[in-house]
Amino acid sequence: MGILRFIAARAALGVLTLFAVSILLYLGTQLLPGDVASALLGQSATPDALAVLRAKLGLNEPAYLRYLHWLWGVLHGNLGNSLTTGTPIAGELMPRLINTLFLAGYAAIIAVPLAVGLGILSAIREGSLMDRLASILSLAAISFPEFFVSYILIVVFASQLGWLPSLATVYDGMGFWDRVDATTLPAITLTLVVVAHMLRMTRTSTLAVMSAPYVETAFLKGLSRSRVVLSHALPNALAPIINVVAINLAYLVVGVVVVEVVFVYPGVGQLMVDAVTKRDLPTVQACGLVFAIVFIGLNTIADICSALANPRLRSRKRQ
Amino acid sequence: MSAAKNDMLLQIRGLRIEASNGAVLTDGIDLDLRRGEVLGLIGESGAGKSTLGLAPLVYARAGCSITGGEILLAGQDLRKLDTNGRRSLRGVRVAYVAQSAAAAFNPSMTLMAQVCEGPIRHGLMNRREAEAKAIELFAALDLPEPKTFGQRYPHEASGGQLQRAMAAMAMSCQPDLLVLDEPTTALDVTTQIEVLAKLRELIHEHNTAALYVTHDLSVVAQIADRIMVLRHGKMVETGTTNDILMTPREAYTTALVAERKAAMSGHGVAEAARGETVLTVDDVTIKYGPVTAVKNISFTVSRGETVAVVGESGSGKSTLAYAAIGQIEAAGGAFRFGQAALPPSFKKRSLEQRQRIQLIYQLPDIALNPRQKISDILGRPVAFFEKLSGAAVKARVAELLTLVGLPLDYTERFPGQLSGGQKQRICIARALAARPELVICDEVTSALDPLVAEDILKLLKQLQDELGVSYLFITHDLGTVKRIAHRVVVMLKGQMVAEGATSDIFETPPDDYTRKLLLSVPEMRTDWLDEALTRRDIWRAGPAALPA
């Protein structure tokens, strides 16, 4: 019973945060100099034309009313129309969102087990060659900028070896394995970028727990080091690990613009960057909102998972 | 016991354990232990008793290593075992019971999983057998609902229950040797007696040999056949429990025994005409949110008098102390100093009101800023309260150091360069710097070794005679109360159950709880536990049956 209430409260808080973000998002786009009408008309902006367009776009209404209209639309699945193409944003956003989630999921499936596994292994063999190698290599990977890593991978695996395509071209109706093939290089790039953070946090928080008295007790029961790490240290180190994994998963969705550009991959990040340059504010807002949902959603799930991992929180309400 | 008692189980010869910085933790220790025998290892902190206790597990804490000597278990040199050999020794033939069971159990595993882990992992039993064995041990140790007790997580059991569960965990593989490291030190006295009785029963029943590590002679007297006294990593003397208690040979042992005897001898203060009232606690109630921590407490402290507030953990005694200095605001009632009522919060109290009441904390290590010199630590309250500066501050600091019996050149030292007892003296000096009329002492000796604590109590008493200061003495230790307090307030679950002159309370305890508390304080003789248990059983049968 207690944990259900906790989950409900945490989810409600997530929704509230999302609501606040939507306000900030709207305010932020309103703060940009000039308005949509002048941006749209550009050189041909006569005062009359501006007035007509503003009336048509509803720009003469007060800001809060426009926000409410927008919010009302969003809540009903209507993200508005793109200013550049005039078509509904949802139609353009959805396939790109699927692309982005596909790439993020692909990278996550490689990165999370790899990072957490290596982190635990590093903790079990603290100070060993394997531990130091994992630490140095993951640090090196995170130290290079993403575009640099991308180009190195392209040079080696696409140009020299010819194993994988250098462009991550995807299209509707593409087969699953073709898609995997096309997105392997960007997925590996993303993996290299996020592994270090998760690996080091897993290693550090596991080792931090290793000095606890109950870990000594476990050793004095004659358990092996791997058993002690896996069943005594790790479960108590889960909360920080879960949070770092969530942050990195969120990064895989919202922080991949550079990688998308390098591999010419049609994801949400590219859409947003294009929309910003074209002053397509409704599209920018829609992309921002999607990113916020992913970010807040993953962090909420992480909080709930950390709570589930802790028996004290799990049963707090019961007492 | 039987013939089994005659074969030698553990022999340690010339054991040397060093820290990585070169410090020698134990040196040249010889030790013999027969099957079914209990050896008490006694000493102050830093004596090397825990380090020695871990040696039969071939385990040294981080930064330490066993560098010399032999550890023979049933004739086999354990130091020659490889990693796997050591692993199959630990938990199976030699098991360990840690000091704080609350910290030594994994918070995210059920107790059953942790108790069964040993036998299952060592391949001695399958899960069903291990669980059946655990339930049997839970029942033998008097744990509540033994069949389902194991489903609890550590935070769902009390300290005394956890300590017994830890004993069950240690016994799960039927070890030949049990190492008990201060297993009752973290417990309240009334809980300690139960755990002690059960541990003794368990050891005798299974004919297990045990090393019992403790700093408390009167506890070890109840359970050990022999006692080894350790100091600075060396053996001082060893002998049967009765010999050590009755006819100690070495001066150090004599001092230890005398200290505990003094603790038992009693203060013998008659209710004299009490002086002018300094602090009045008038119907005080303190709440933490919806929880009432302290309820309707009233008593007074007179000039030059020591009033001890006694109770077990959670009784609200510290809460009361912090409300008296205004750190916690009382929800009802009032504190009066002399005639004037004190505002509940220290923020609203005048400088003079704050100056008149000072506090000494439990842990001197934490109460002193490690980056300030003693001259700064003592100089600041002097300058602040007395508005002195320059040479006048120095002179007053020197005076304070003399008062607490420390050399004057300590002004240039940092707290890290002082021992625990010296740090507590600095804390006392700091409290005295304000020239208080009332000093609140919050468990000021509980973090100190017995002989050091003894010195601190003497110092406090001497200061009281010289300066006429009053003490409100918060403690859980009835031995301390008996020696230092003129009056006692006994608290139970936030309520005052008894109040009066120390001698009256100790001789004719006015209520059941105080009586139980007094009966639970271990005494320095080997038959105390049996007697106490008998008295408890009679008392449980009905208070009326208790002999006066």
Interface residues (C-beta under 8 A of the other chain):
Chain A: S211 A212 P213 Y214 E216 T217 A218 F219 L220 K221 G222 L223 S224 R227 S231 H232 P235 N236 A309 N310 P311 R312 S315 Q319
Chain B: L54 L57 Y59 R61 A62 R86 R87 S88 L89 R90 G91 V92 A95 Y96 A98 S100 A103 A104 F105 N106 P107 S108 M109 E117 G118 R121 H122 Y153 H155 E156 M169
